[in-house]
Amino acid sequence: MPITVRFLAVLFVFVLSPAHADQAPPASVKATEAVVQLPIPGTHNSAVFMRLHNVGKTPLTLVGVNTTAAAKAQLHSHTSVDGMMRMRPVESLALAPGQTQVFESGGYHIMLFDVQAELASGDSVDLTLEFAGGATKTVQAVAKSRYDNADHSHHH
């Protein structure tokens, strides 16, 4: 078998292999409006909110998040159990082709545990999104305080 044909055969098998098929190219994932909510003074945990778009033609499964801005990052959701809202970690989050998942307060979000104390409003935070099959996507989020846009004016 000539080397070129052998190379193409190996490449063809690699591209069609199940392990590689699950890997989404980072270009098929778009993150917008990514914000790291700074912890409330006196606390160390917080959350990331954003919109995550699967602009590709294949389903994606988000399985994890990493950042150097916190000791641990974890996918979470809020659910109603017996009339009480409870926050729970989730193992993964599926995104169908064309789907946009909103990460927001009261819904899916990324919990950050033991956020760096020196993180300040306006800082840029890198988040590495991990997908089933091993693909990753780095997203830049902006750190914001819930008090940044507080309206302290009093109407009399």
Rosetta constraint file for C-alpha pairs under 8 A:
AtomPair CA 1 CA 5 HARMONIC 6.53 0.50
AtomPair CA 1 CA 6 HARMONIC 6.22 0.50
AtomPair CA 2 CA 6 HARMONIC 6.25 0.50
AtomPair CA 3 CA 7 HARMONIC 5.96 0.50
AtomPair CA 4 CA 8 HARMONIC 6.18 0.50
AtomPair CA 5 CA 9 HARMONIC 6.08 0.50
AtomPair CA 6 CA 10 HARMONIC 6.20 0.50
AtomPair CA 7 CA 11 HARMONIC 6.05 0.50
AtomPair CA 8 CA 12 HARMONIC 5.94 0.50
AtomPair CA 9 CA 13 HARMONIC 6.26 0.50
AtomPair CA 10 CA 14 HARMONIC 6.15 0.50
AtomPair CA 11 CA 15 HARMONIC 6.17 0.50
AtomPair CA 12 CA 16 HARMONIC 6.30 0.50
AtomPair CA 13 CA 17 HARMONIC 5.88 0.50
AtomPair CA 14 CA 20 HARMONIC 6.90 0.50
AtomPair CA 15 CA 20 HARMONIC 6.25 0.50
AtomPair CA 15 CA 21 HARMONIC 6.89 0.50
AtomPair CA 16 CA 20 HARMONIC 6.94 0.50
AtomPair CA 16 CA 21 HARMONIC 6.21 0.50
AtomPair CA 17 CA 21 HARMONIC 6.07 0.50
AtomPair CA 18 CA 22 HARMONIC 6.68 0.50
AtomPair CA 19 CA 23 HARMONIC 7.41 0.50
AtomPair CA 19 CA 133 HARMONIC 6.02 0.50
AtomPair CA 20 CA 133 HARMONIC 6.63 0.50
AtomPair CA 21 CA 133 HARMONIC 7.61 0.50
AtomPair CA 22 CA 60 HARMONIC 7.68 0.50
AtomPair CA 22 CA 132 HARMONIC 6.29 0.50
AtomPair CA 22 CA 133 HARMONIC 4.78 0.50
AtomPair CA 22 CA 134 HARMONIC 7.97 0.50
AtomPair CA 23 CA 131 HARMONIC 7.24 0.50
AtomPair CA 23 CA 132 HARMONIC 6.70 0.50
AtomPair CA 23 CA 133 HARMONIC 4.74 0.50
AtomPair CA 23 CA 134 HARMONIC 6.06 0.50
AtomPair CA 23 CA 135 HARMONIC 5.05 0.50
AtomPair CA 24 CA 28 HARMONIC 6.65 0.50
AtomPair CA 24 CA 58 HARMONIC 7.81 0.50
AtomPair CA 24 CA 60 HARMONIC 6.81 0.50
AtomPair CA 24 CA 131 HARMONIC 7.62 0.50
AtomPair CA 24 CA 133 HARMONIC 7.93 0.50
AtomPair CA 24 CA 135 HARMONIC 5.97 0.50
AtomPair CA 25 CA 29 HARMONIC 7.71 0.50
AtomPair CA 25 CA 135 HARMONIC 6.83 0.50
AtomPair CA 26 CA 135 HARMONIC 7.11 0.50
AtomPair CA 26 CA 136 HARMONIC 6.55 0.50
AtomPair CA 26 CA 137 HARMONIC 5.33 0.50
AtomPair CA 28 CA 54 HARMONIC 5.86 0.50
AtomPair CA 28 CA 55 HARMONIC 5.02 0.50
AtomPair CA 28 CA 56 HARMONIC 4.52 0.50
AtomPair CA 29 CA 52 HARMONIC 7.01 0.50
AtomPair CA 29 CA 53 HARMONIC 5.68 0.50
AtomPair CA 29 CA 54 HARMONIC 4.91 0.50
AtomPair CA 29 CA 55 HARMONIC 5.97 0.50
AtomPair CA 29 CA 56 HARMONIC 7.19 0.50
AtomPair CA 29 CA 137 HARMONIC 7.56 0.50
AtomPair CA 30 CA 52 HARMONIC 5.85 0.50
AtomPair CA 30 CA 53 HARMONIC 5.01 0.50
AtomPair CA 30 CA 54 HARMONIC 6.62 0.50
AtomPair CA 30 CA 55 HARMONIC 7.02 0.50
AtomPair CA 31 CA 50 HARMONIC 6.77 0.50
AtomPair CA 31 CA 51 HARMONIC 5.61 0.50
AtomPair CA 31 CA 52 HARMONIC 4.56 0.50
AtomPair CA 31 CA 53 HARMONIC 6.20 0.50
AtomPair CA 31 CA 139 HARMONIC 6.70 0.50
AtomPair CA 32 CA 50 HARMONIC 5.94 0.50
AtomPair CA 32 CA 51 HARMONIC 5.20 0.50
AtomPair CA 32 CA 52 HARMONIC 6.61 0.50
AtomPair CA 33 CA 49 HARMONIC 7.59 0.50
AtomPair CA 33 CA 50 HARMONIC 5.01 0.50
AtomPair CA 33 CA 51 HARMONIC 6.19 0.50
AtomPair CA 33 CA 141 HARMONIC 7.63 0.50
AtomPair CA 34 CA 48 HARMONIC 7.03 0.50
AtomPair CA 34 CA 49 HARMONIC 5.75 0.50
AtomPair CA 34 CA 50 HARMONIC 4.20 0.50
AtomPair CA 34 CA 51 HARMONIC 6.97 0.50
AtomPair CA 34 CA 139 HARMONIC 7.75 0.50
AtomPair CA 34 CA 140 HARMONIC 6.91 0.50
AtomPair CA 34 CA 141 HARMONIC 4.53 0.50
AtomPair CA 34 CA 142 HARMONIC 6.51 0.50
AtomPair CA 35 CA 48 HARMONIC 5.61 0.50
AtomPair CA 35 CA 49 HARMONIC 5.33 0.50
AtomPair CA 35 CA 50 HARMONIC 6.29 0.50
AtomPair CA 35 CA 141 HARMONIC 4.92 0.50
AtomPair CA 35 CA 142 HARMONIC 4.90 0.50
AtomPair CA 35 CA 143 HARMONIC 5.83 0.50
AtomPair CA 35 CA 144 HARMONIC 6.65 0.50
AtomPair CA 36 CA 46 HARMONIC 7.67 0.50
AtomPair CA 36 CA 47 HARMONIC 6.07 0.50
AtomPair CA 36 CA 48 HARMONIC 4.50 0.50
AtomPair CA 36 CA 49 HARMONIC 6.60 0.50
AtomPair CA 36 CA 125 HARMONIC 7.51 0.50
AtomPair CA 36 CA 141 HARMONIC 6.13 0.50
AtomPair CA 36 CA 142 HARMONIC 5.88 0.50
AtomPair CA 36 CA 143 HARMONIC 4.54 0.50
AtomPair CA 36 CA 144 HARMONIC 6.10 0.50
AtomPair CA 37 CA 46 HARMONIC 6.08 0.50
AtomPair CA 37 CA 47 HARMONIC 5.57 0.50
AtomPair CA 37 CA 48 HARMONIC 6.05 0.50
AtomPair CA 37 CA 49 HARMONIC 7.60 0.50
AtomPair CA 37 CA 143 HARMONIC 6.01 0.50
AtomPair CA 37 CA 144 HARMONIC 5.24 0.50
AtomPair CA 37 CA 145 HARMONIC 5.86 0.50
AtomPair CA 37 CA 146 HARMONIC 6.83 0.50
AtomPair CA 38 CA 46 HARMONIC 6.13 0.50
AtomPair CA 38 CA 47 HARMONIC 7.67 0.50
AtomPair CA 38 CA 119 HARMONIC 7.75 0.50
AtomPair CA 38 CA 120 HARMONIC 7.58 0.50
AtomPair CA 38 CA 121 HARMONIC 7.35 0.50
AtomPair CA 38 CA 143 HARMONIC 6.27 0.50
AtomPair CA 38 CA 144 HARMONIC 5.74 0.50
AtomPair CA 38 CA 145 HARMONIC 5.05 0.50
AtomPair CA 38 CA 146 HARMONIC 7.25 0.50
AtomPair CA 39 CA 43 HARMONIC 5.87 0.50
AtomPair CA 39 CA 44 HARMONIC 5.78 0.50
AtomPair CA 39 CA 45 HARMONIC 5.68 0.50
AtomPair CA 39 CA 46 HARMONIC 4.97 0.50
AtomPair CA 39 CA 115 HARMONIC 7.45 0.50
AtomPair CA 39 CA 145 HARMONIC 7.61 0.50
AtomPair CA 40 CA 44 HARMONIC 7.70 0.50
AtomPair CA 40 CA 46 HARMONIC 7.89 0.50
AtomPair CA 44 CA 113 HARMONIC 6.60 0.50
AtomPair CA 44 CA 114 HARMONIC 4.81 0.50
AtomPair CA 44 CA 115 HARMONIC 5.50 0.50
AtomPair CA 44 CA 116 HARMONIC 7.94 0.50
AtomPair CA 44 CA 117 HARMONIC 7.77 0.50
AtomPair CA 45 CA 111 HARMONIC 7.35 0.50
AtomPair CA 45 CA 112 HARMONIC 5.53 0.50
AtomPair CA 45 CA 113 HARMONIC 4.58 0.50
AtomPair CA 45 CA 114 HARMONIC 5.40 0.50
AtomPair CA 45 CA 115 HARMONIC 5.91 0.50
AtomPair CA 46 CA 111 HARMONIC 5.93 0.50
AtomPair CA 46 CA 112 HARMONIC 5.09 0.50
AtomPair CA 46 CA 113 HARMONIC 6.68 0.50
AtomPair CA 46 CA 115 HARMONIC 7.16 0.50
AtomPair CA 47 CA 109 HARMONIC 6.52 0.50
AtomPair CA 47 CA 110 HARMONIC 5.37 0.50
AtomPair CA 47 CA 111 HARMONIC 4.45 0.50
AtomPair CA 47 CA 112 HARMONIC 5.36 0.50
AtomPair CA 48 CA 103 HARMONIC 7.43 0.50
AtomPair CA 48 CA 104 HARMONIC 7.86 0.50
AtomPair CA 48 CA 109 HARMONIC 6.01 0.50
AtomPair CA 48 CA 110 HARMONIC 4.98 0.50
AtomPair CA 48 CA 111 HARMONIC 6.51 0.50
AtomPair CA 48 CA 112 HARMONIC 7.34 0.50
AtomPair CA 49 CA 102 HARMONIC 7.64 0.50
AtomPair CA 49 CA 103 HARMONIC 4.75 0.50
AtomPair CA 49 CA 104 HARMONIC 5.06 0.50
AtomPair CA 49 CA 105 HARMONIC 7.40 0.50
AtomPair CA 49 CA 109 HARMONIC 5.83 0.50
AtomPair CA 49 CA 110 HARMONIC 6.96 0.50
AtomPair CA 50 CA 102 HARMONIC 6.09 0.50
AtomPair CA 50 CA 103 HARMONIC 5.05 0.50
AtomPair CA 50 CA 104 HARMONIC 6.90 0.50
AtomPair CA 51 CA 100 HARMONIC 6.55 0.50
AtomPair CA 51 CA 101 HARMONIC 5.79 0.50
AtomPair CA 51 CA 102 HARMONIC 4.57 0.50
AtomPair CA 51 CA 103 HARMONIC 6.00 0.50
AtomPair CA 52 CA 100 HARMONIC 5.50 0.50
AtomPair CA 52 CA 101 HARMONIC 5.20 0.50
AtomPair CA 52 CA 102 HARMONIC 6.43 0.50
AtomPair CA 52 CA 103 HARMONIC 7.71 0.50
AtomPair CA 53 CA 95 HARMONIC 7.99 0.50
AtomPair CA 53 CA 98 HARMONIC 6.94 0.50
AtomPair CA 53 CA 99 HARMONIC 5.94 0.50
AtomPair CA 53 CA 100 HARMONIC 4.30 0.50
AtomPair CA 53 CA 101 HARMONIC 6.47 0.50
AtomPair CA 54 CA 59 HARMONIC 7.72 0.50
AtomPair CA 54 CA 60 HARMONIC 7.22 0.50
AtomPair CA 54 CA 95 HARMONIC 6.33 0.50
AtomPair CA 54 CA 96 HARMONIC 6.85 0.50
AtomPair CA 54 CA 97 HARMONIC 5.54 0.50
AtomPair CA 54 CA 98 HARMONIC 5.28 0.50
AtomPair CA 54 CA 99 HARMONIC 5.53 0.50
AtomPair CA 54 CA 100 HARMONIC 6.37 0.50
AtomPair CA 55 CA 97 HARMONIC 6.35 0.50
AtomPair CA 55 CA 98 HARMONIC 5.23 0.50
AtomPair CA 55 CA 99 HARMONIC 7.52 0.50
AtomPair CA 56 CA 97 HARMONIC 5.69 0.50
AtomPair CA 56 CA 98 HARMONIC 6.77 0.50
AtomPair CA 57 CA 97 HARMONIC 5.10 0.50
AtomPair CA 57 CA 98 HARMONIC 7.39 0.50
AtomPair CA 58 CA 96 HARMONIC 7.03 0.50
AtomPair CA 58 CA 97 HARMONIC 5.42 0.50
AtomPair CA 59 CA 94 HARMONIC 7.12 0.50
AtomPair CA 59 CA 95 HARMONIC 5.71 0.50
AtomPair CA 59 CA 96 HARMONIC 4.53 0.50
AtomPair CA 59 CA 97 HARMONIC 5.29 0.50
AtomPair CA 60 CA 94 HARMONIC 5.81 0.50
AtomPair CA 60 CA 95 HARMONIC 5.06 0.50
AtomPair CA 60 CA 96 HARMONIC 6.47 0.50
AtomPair CA 60 CA 97 HARMONIC 7.65 0.50
AtomPair CA 60 CA 131 HARMONIC 6.93 0.50
AtomPair CA 60 CA 132 HARMONIC 7.32 0.50
AtomPair CA 61 CA 92 HARMONIC 6.37 0.50
AtomPair CA 61 CA 93 HARMONIC 5.48 0.50
AtomPair CA 61 CA 94 HARMONIC 4.32 0.50
AtomPair CA 61 CA 95 HARMONIC 5.99 0.50
AtomPair CA 61 CA 131 HARMONIC 5.47 0.50
AtomPair CA 61 CA 132 HARMONIC 5.50 0.50
AtomPair CA 62 CA 92 HARMONIC 5.44 0.50
AtomPair CA 62 CA 93 HARMONIC 5.09 0.50
AtomPair CA 62 CA 94 HARMONIC 6.33 0.50
AtomPair CA 62 CA 95 HARMONIC 7.69 0.50
AtomPair CA 62 CA 129 HARMONIC 7.07 0.50
AtomPair CA 62 CA 130 HARMONIC 5.92 0.50
AtomPair CA 62 CA 131 HARMONIC 4.47 0.50
AtomPair CA 62 CA 132 HARMONIC 6.43 0.50
AtomPair CA 63 CA 75 HARMONIC 7.96 0.50
AtomPair CA 63 CA 91 HARMONIC 6.29 0.50
AtomPair CA 63 CA 92 HARMONIC 4.45 0.50
AtomPair CA 63 CA 93 HARMONIC 6.64 0.50
AtomPair CA 63 CA 129 HARMONIC 7.93 0.50
AtomPair CA 63 CA 130 HARMONIC 5.66 0.50
AtomPair CA 63 CA 131 HARMONIC 5.26 0.50
AtomPair CA 63 CA 132 HARMONIC 6.04 0.50
AtomPair CA 64 CA 73 HARMONIC 7.84 0.50
AtomPair CA 64 CA 74 HARMONIC 6.63 0.50
AtomPair CA 64 CA 75 HARMONIC 6.66 0.50
AtomPair CA 64 CA 91 HARMONIC 7.88 0.50
AtomPair CA 64 CA 92 HARMONIC 7.20 0.50
AtomPair CA 64 CA 129 HARMONIC 6.10 0.50
AtomPair CA 64 CA 130 HARMONIC 4.89 0.50
AtomPair CA 64 CA 131 HARMONIC 6.93 0.50
AtomPair CA 65 CA 73 HARMONIC 5.76 0.50
AtomPair CA 65 CA 74 HARMONIC 6.35 0.50
AtomPair CA 65 CA 75 HARMONIC 7.32 0.50
AtomPair CA 65 CA 110 HARMONIC 7.79 0.50
AtomPair CA 65 CA 127 HARMONIC 6.66 0.50
AtomPair CA 65 CA 128 HARMONIC 5.51 0.50
AtomPair CA 65 CA 129 HARMONIC 4.67 0.50
AtomPair CA 65 CA 130 HARMONIC 5.76 0.50
AtomPair CA 66 CA 72 HARMONIC 7.13 0.50
AtomPair CA 66 CA 73 HARMONIC 5.75 0.50
AtomPair CA 66 CA 127 HARMONIC 5.79 0.50
AtomPair CA 66 CA 128 HARMONIC 5.07 0.50
AtomPair CA 66 CA 129 HARMONIC 6.72 0.50
AtomPair CA 66 CA 130 HARMONIC 7.90 0.50
AtomPair CA 67 CA 71 HARMONIC 7.93 0.50
AtomPair CA 67 CA 72 HARMONIC 7.51 0.50
AtomPair CA 67 CA 73 HARMONIC 6.88 0.50
AtomPair CA 67 CA 125 HARMONIC 7.67 0.50
AtomPair CA 67 CA 126 HARMONIC 6.13 0.50
AtomPair CA 67 CA 127 HARMONIC 4.89 0.50
AtomPair CA 67 CA 128 HARMONIC 6.28 0.50
AtomPair CA 68 CA 126 HARMONIC 7.50 0.50
AtomPair CA 68 CA 127 HARMONIC 7.99 0.50
AtomPair CA 69 CA 115 HARMONIC 5.88 0.50
AtomPair CA 69 CA 116 HARMONIC 5.52 0.50
AtomPair CA 69 CA 119 HARMONIC 7.46 0.50
AtomPair CA 69 CA 125 HARMONIC 6.69 0.50
AtomPair CA 69 CA 126 HARMONIC 7.83 0.50
AtomPair CA 70 CA 112 HARMONIC 5.92 0.50
AtomPair CA 70 CA 113 HARMONIC 5.82 0.50
AtomPair CA 70 CA 114 HARMONIC 5.37 0.50
AtomPair CA 70 CA 115 HARMONIC 4.11 0.50
AtomPair CA 70 CA 116 HARMONIC 5.63 0.50
AtomPair CA 71 CA 112 HARMONIC 7.53 0.50
AtomPair CA 71 CA 113 HARMONIC 5.81 0.50
AtomPair CA 71 CA 114 HARMONIC 5.37 0.50
AtomPair CA 71 CA 115 HARMONIC 6.59 0.50
AtomPair CA 71 CA 116 HARMONIC 7.95 0.50
AtomPair CA 72 CA 112 HARMONIC 5.88 0.50
AtomPair CA 72 CA 113 HARMONIC 5.12 0.50
AtomPair CA 72 CA 114 HARMONIC 7.09 0.50
AtomPair CA 73 CA 110 HARMONIC 6.51 0.50
AtomPair CA 73 CA 111 HARMONIC 5.56 0.50
AtomPair CA 73 CA 112 HARMONIC 4.64 0.50
AtomPair CA 73 CA 113 HARMONIC 6.32 0.50
AtomPair CA 74 CA 89 HARMONIC 6.72 0.50
AtomPair CA 74 CA 90 HARMONIC 7.93 0.50
AtomPair CA 74 CA 110 HARMONIC 5.52 0.50
AtomPair CA 74 CA 111 HARMONIC 5.17 0.50
AtomPair CA 74 CA 112 HARMONIC 6.70 0.50
AtomPair CA 75 CA 89 HARMONIC 5.68 0.50
AtomPair CA 75 CA 90 HARMONIC 5.53 0.50
AtomPair CA 75 CA 91 HARMONIC 7.15 0.50
AtomPair CA 75 CA 92 HARMONIC 7.35 0.50
AtomPair CA 75 CA 108 HARMONIC 7.41 0.50
AtomPair CA 75 CA 109 HARMONIC 6.20 0.50
AtomPair CA 75 CA 110 HARMONIC 4.68 0.50
AtomPair CA 75 CA 111 HARMONIC 6.28 0.50
AtomPair CA 76 CA 87 HARMONIC 6.64 0.50
AtomPair CA 76 CA 88 HARMONIC 5.43 0.50
AtomPair CA 76 CA 89 HARMONIC 4.19 0.50
AtomPair CA 76 CA 90 HARMONIC 5.31 0.50
AtomPair CA 76 CA 108 HARMONIC 5.65 0.50
AtomPair CA 76 CA 109 HARMONIC 5.39 0.50
AtomPair CA 76 CA 110 HARMONIC 5.77 0.50
AtomPair CA 76 CA 111 HARMONIC 6.36 0.50
AtomPair CA 77 CA 87 HARMONIC 5.64 0.50
AtomPair CA 77 CA 88 HARMONIC 5.50 0.50
AtomPair CA 77 CA 89 HARMONIC 6.40 0.50
AtomPair CA 77 CA 90 HARMONIC 6.77 0.50
AtomPair CA 77 CA 106 HARMONIC 7.50 0.50
AtomPair CA 77 CA 107 HARMONIC 5.26 0.50
AtomPair CA 77 CA 108 HARMONIC 4.18 0.50
AtomPair CA 77 CA 109 HARMONIC 6.15 0.50
AtomPair CA 78 CA 85 HARMONIC 6.27 0.50
AtomPair CA 78 CA 86 HARMONIC 5.42 0.50
AtomPair CA 78 CA 87 HARMONIC 4.42 0.50
AtomPair CA 78 CA 88 HARMONIC 6.33 0.50
AtomPair CA 78 CA 106 HARMONIC 5.55 0.50
AtomPair CA 78 CA 107 HARMONIC 5.02 0.50
AtomPair CA 78 CA 108 HARMONIC 6.53 0.50
AtomPair CA 79 CA 85 HARMONIC 5.53 0.50
AtomPair CA 79 CA 86 HARMONIC 5.35 0.50
AtomPair CA 79 CA 87 HARMONIC 6.44 0.50
AtomPair CA 79 CA 88 HARMONIC 7.52 0.50
AtomPair CA 79 CA 107 HARMONIC 7.64 0.50
AtomPair CA 80 CA 84 HARMONIC 5.32 0.50
AtomPair CA 80 CA 85 HARMONIC 4.46 0.50
AtomPair CA 80 CA 86 HARMONIC 6.11 0.50
AtomPair CA 81 CA 85 HARMONIC 6.28 0.50
AtomPair CA 81 CA 86 HARMONIC 6.72 0.50
AtomPair CA 95 CA 99 HARMONIC 5.85 0.50
AtomPair CA 95 CA 100 HARMONIC 7.39 0.50
AtomPair CA 95 CA 101 HARMONIC 7.22 0.50
AtomPair CA 102 CA 108 HARMONIC 7.11 0.50
AtomPair CA 103 CA 107 HARMONIC 6.53 0.50
AtomPair CA 103 CA 108 HARMONIC 4.86 0.50
AtomPair CA 103 CA 109 HARMONIC 4.55 0.50
AtomPair CA 103 CA 110 HARMONIC 7.45 0.50
AtomPair CA 104 CA 108 HARMONIC 6.01 0.50
AtomPair CA 104 CA 109 HARMONIC 5.61 0.50
AtomPair CA 105 CA 109 HARMONIC 6.86 0.50
AtomPair CA 115 CA 119 HARMONIC 7.67 0.50
AtomPair CA 119 CA 123 HARMONIC 6.72 0.50
AtomPair CA 119 CA 143 HARMONIC 7.47 0.50
AtomPair CA 120 CA 143 HARMONIC 6.54 0.50
AtomPair CA 120 CA 144 HARMONIC 7.49 0.50
AtomPair CA 121 CA 142 HARMONIC 7.65 0.50
AtomPair CA 121 CA 143 HARMONIC 4.96 0.50
AtomPair CA 121 CA 144 HARMONIC 4.56 0.50
AtomPair CA 121 CA 145 HARMONIC 5.84 0.50
AtomPair CA 121 CA 148 HARMONIC 7.88 0.50
AtomPair CA 122 CA 142 HARMONIC 5.85 0.50
AtomPair CA 122 CA 143 HARMONIC 5.27 0.50
AtomPair CA 122 CA 144 HARMONIC 6.12 0.50
AtomPair CA 123 CA 142 HARMONIC 5.81 0.50
AtomPair CA 123 CA 143 HARMONIC 5.26 0.50
AtomPair CA 124 CA 140 HARMONIC 6.38 0.50
AtomPair CA 124 CA 141 HARMONIC 5.77 0.50
AtomPair CA 124 CA 142 HARMONIC 4.81 0.50
AtomPair CA 124 CA 143 HARMONIC 6.28 0.50
AtomPair CA 125 CA 140 HARMONIC 5.55 0.50
AtomPair CA 125 CA 141 HARMONIC 5.05 0.50
AtomPair CA 125 CA 142 HARMONIC 6.05 0.50
AtomPair CA 125 CA 143 HARMONIC 6.80 0.50
AtomPair CA 126 CA 138 HARMONIC 6.52 0.50
AtomPair CA 126 CA 139 HARMONIC 5.75 0.50
AtomPair CA 126 CA 140 HARMONIC 4.69 0.50
AtomPair CA 126 CA 141 HARMONIC 6.33 0.50
AtomPair CA 127 CA 138 HARMONIC 5.57 0.50
AtomPair CA 127 CA 139 HARMONIC 5.13 0.50
AtomPair CA 127 CA 140 HARMONIC 6.22 0.50
AtomPair CA 127 CA 141 HARMONIC 7.23 0.50
AtomPair CA 128 CA 136 HARMONIC 6.43 0.50
AtomPair CA 128 CA 137 HARMONIC 5.62 0.50
AtomPair CA 128 CA 138 HARMONIC 4.39 0.50
AtomPair CA 128 CA 139 HARMONIC 6.28 0.50
AtomPair CA 129 CA 136 HARMONIC 5.44 0.50
AtomPair CA 129 CA 137 HARMONIC 5.11 0.50
AtomPair CA 129 CA 138 HARMONIC 6.15 0.50
AtomPair CA 129 CA 139 HARMONIC 7.36 0.50
AtomPair CA 130 CA 134 HARMONIC 6.69 0.50
AtomPair CA 130 CA 135 HARMONIC 6.15 0.50
AtomPair CA 130 CA 136 HARMONIC 4.63 0.50
AtomPair CA 130 CA 137 HARMONIC 6.77 0.50
AtomPair CA 131 CA 135 HARMONIC 5.25 0.50
AtomPair CA 131 CA 136 HARMONIC 5.97 0.50
AtomPair CA 144 CA 148 HARMONIC 6.85 0.50
AtomPair CA 146 CA 150 HARMONIC 7.45 0.50
